[in-house]
Amino acid sequence: RVMEMLLSTKGITICLFFFVLSLAAAIEIPLSVSQLPTITEQSHTQVAYPFDEDFTIKCEARGNPQPTFNWTKDGKPFDLSSDPRIVTSNNSGTFVIQNRGIINNFQGKYRCFASNLLGTAMSEEIELIVPSVPKFPKEKIEPLDVEHGDSVILHCNPPKGIPPLHIYWMNIDLQHIPQDERVSMSLDGDLYFANVEESDSRSDYCCFAAFPRLRTIVQKMPMTLKVSRSNFLKERKPKLLIPPESAGSSSSVTVIKGGVLLLECIAEGLPTPHLSWVKVTGNMPKDEPETENFGKTLKIDQVTAADEGTYQCTASNPMGRARHEFHVHVEEPPQWLKKPQGGVYSVGTNLVLLCEAIGNPEPSIQWKLNGMPIDGRTFRGRISTREISLTNLQLQDSAVFQCEATNKHGTILASANVNVLNIAPLILTPDGENYATVVGYSAFLHCDIFASPAADVRWTKDDSIEPLSTFRYELNKNGTLEIRDTKKEDSGSYACWAANSVGKRAITANLDIRDATKLVVTPKNPRVLKSHSVLLKCQAEYDSHLKHSFKLSWRKDGGELPANSTEGGRIILDRDTLFISSVLLEDQGVYTCVASTALDAAEAEAQLIVLDVPDPPEDLQLSENQNRSVRLSWRAGASHNSPVNESIIEFEENHWEPGKWQELSRVPGNATTALLSLAPYVNYQFRVVSVNAVGRSQPSKPSLRYATPPAAPDKNPENIRVEASEPNEMVMKWEPLKPVERNGPGLEYKVSWRQRGVETDWNEELVKKHSLSVRNVPTFVPYEIKVQAVNNLGSGPEPNITIGYSGEDVPDAAPSGVSVEVVNSTLVKVFWFGIPRDRVRGHLRGYKVSWWKTKSMLDGKRHHPEKHFLTFVGDRNSGMIPGLDPFSEFRLTVLAFNSRGDGPESSPVVFETPEGVPEQPRFLRILNFDKDSVTLSWGLPKKANGHLTGYILQYQI
């Protein structure tokens, strides 16, 4: 609680925190304060003395004054100095028994007592077992003679020793005797034969007893078993050997809770009996009990109260059966419900100690004071089985109270130190401690106090009159002042005051507030394509006073990344940078930059998202099978942070183009099923490719094959056309059907044709290839043509009619009316009349004009004819001829042409071009010049293009 009080210090009235510190059990008593003894270490409650070593029995205690030690053995005082083989140490209750001479007399139950002026502490009882070397007696064992079918028991009778004990039956060559339902070993080590066979005869049945804690194995003298043939078959019903018939039809078994329950039934009989187990009352444990030794032993681990009840074993063979019931009782050693709790008490207070234990049988409770039974007649307090109370405690009431709970399965001990003290406060925290933290963190200023009676604890700051009254200040029960969410102004000097009725104390503490460390990782959440690179940068700000302790490291998904480069340099860490090249899918995760100083730590993280093409779809399944469709379903692969936007379904067929995958359809990315339209007469298999923004996945594994039945064609060939290389020939061609369009076996094409407007009946022919040539047809006449697909199951739909022409021939007429219009000295326009359509004898492609120069009009010289050509495409009757020489005479012809070739030329037409502008003089030179004249010379033009009439001379000053 916080209380505002007034305290006069140095003449200043200040406000402070007030807290009453209870010390009944909160703080360990300082060693400088008088206190009762406390046992701090002791040996286990049962120990075995080793054969070849010295042995130590431990007992250590603390207290003030230093405790002295005493021992009892078997309840009587035991003087450690009575035997020179016992070695002790100063200020210790531990002693060593030297292993020499006869040490059997050391066996017994020991208890340690640690005492000082205030009281006595007592240890638990320590049982020391001094084992003897286990030995089998030397004896002569008579051979055992039996007949085939008899039951036999070979007794081991192992010597006594410290458990655990392991029994083995072997021959003289140390080979294990085979065991089964017929031959088996009991829990006490005897070897039982339900019935013997002649093969059981041998002279070296040896029983070995192993004592692991004693590191000893001993062997019994070999036994001889002779089995002779019987004159008759000794079949008989089972008879129980364990438990023996003398035990009656039932027996009682007690087991400790938490231990192991072992129930054993061994029977003799012929044929060999079979053993089974049931629980007569209640149910078997939920976990089926384990049977061992070929069903002869029922084993239940970690026994609980629910395992209590009646169990029945049944031995049966064809001759009959035998039964025995086990009444199982579950008991347990004492366990604490409430242990007495000691503490520090001030004078005048009251005390109540509780001691409660459970067990089966119910434990008895005994109270002791300083190791001695409490006499209720002289004890000034109240005592009952489960409680001790004292009122108005005084210093002389300091004591060690012990409570022991005992039943037949064990004893447990609890001690309570009742320290009644009356001392002024002791502040255990050193004066002038320096504390430091960073802004925003909590500061803890310690003031560990021991006092009796309880002390009032107060904190002040800088002699200020302002109270520490905000919610950020909290005084803990141990006297520590906690300042939450610290700020710079919290720096300063603080004082802790402790006072009780006996006296008061104070210490000071200094607090320094530093700037907090801050981190930023950039980029914040990068998205990177697989195989690309990424660089993460960690920017840090921290207090300059902390630079020597500043450390920086990186983590991935919480795991530390090594400070040097990893994976052959693929991942490189360089203080505040993290570089990853050739990014892998497994690089995806949360990368954290961690900074630490002597006062604080900070983290900043970035989530690296790796993008990649999707994983291939999986688990392709076919359903809804129909003649022309099937449903394909699949399971989408990982999208690798880029959603799948579509899935491509491909198919492969193994008849026409095996191994070639072709696209069939596409579906949206969120779809994982598609109804596929199929063609007849195809043996399909399918696969799926997923596509995201990064790219295409690898194809899935193919589906099972799915074959569709054949059918008549659904379509006819397309792109029907006529081609011919000879005038009286017609070649009909078309695009053949694709393999998946055939729909069935025996594909052929039914070709029909007739001359348009002349023939009424169709000419027909079936072909397997995708062309048909017809000869002896008129030149370039129109035909109606049809091509229909046909297979063994029928014909395709009625085909459309296509118009085509028979073979062409060159035109047989020349254009007429050819004339020339001179446009200028280098350009003329030619006119003509086209040839009649029936004289074209094909598709008119255009006209060709040819011309040649015959002479120059300037000098009258004749020229060797050099023909020039110009083609005019299409059906036209004029054209422009450019690039002519001026002042010249030309001849010109025109012809028509088609796909087959050129027709005859027209008669030549003569025309002349007028004079043109001369070309520039070849050169201009200065021959001579003086102050008022210049002499020039120039060359003739390369082409005069007419009669030269003069030159024009121009100059510029």
Summary of the structure (lengths in Angstrom):
residues: 957
radius of gyration: 59.4
end to end distance: 117.6
largest distance: 172.0
contacts: 2859
relative contact order: 0.06
helix: 4%
strand: 50%
